[in-house]
Amino acid sequence: MKLTLKIEELGMFLLGMFLFSQLQYQWWWFLVLLLTPDIGMLGYLFGNKVGAFMYNIFHHKGLAVLIYFLGLYWSQTLCQLVGIILFSHASFDRIFGYGLKYDKGFKYTHLGEIGNNG
């Protein structure tokens, strides 16, 4: 992945940290919850198609933003937290080249094949 895309994702990750700082949660919650969206990988136990679908649900930034804004609209900080964690995690993953998955297998993403630095 190009350096500019990694810098952009880093900026979005920092935005997620900023939004988290606006909530009344202790910082350790951010650290503990940051990797929870990877639970979507459990879908791969049921094959590539289900795995890709589940992974993509937990790593879709549009869905994360929607959840966050619904939390703002309803004044629900837990909903805002979920949106922030999903958004921050997706940005964090994409810094390292883990994109949304194709149903060919885990290593096939919208950012290219994982492990293929070409």
Secondary structure, DSSP 4 states (H G I P E B T S, - for coil): --HHHHHHHHHHHHHHHHHHHTSSS-HHHHHHHTTGGGGGGGGGGG-HHHHHHHHHHHT-HHHHHHHHHHHHHHT-HHHHHHHHHHHHHHHHHHHTT--PBPTT-TTEETTEETT---
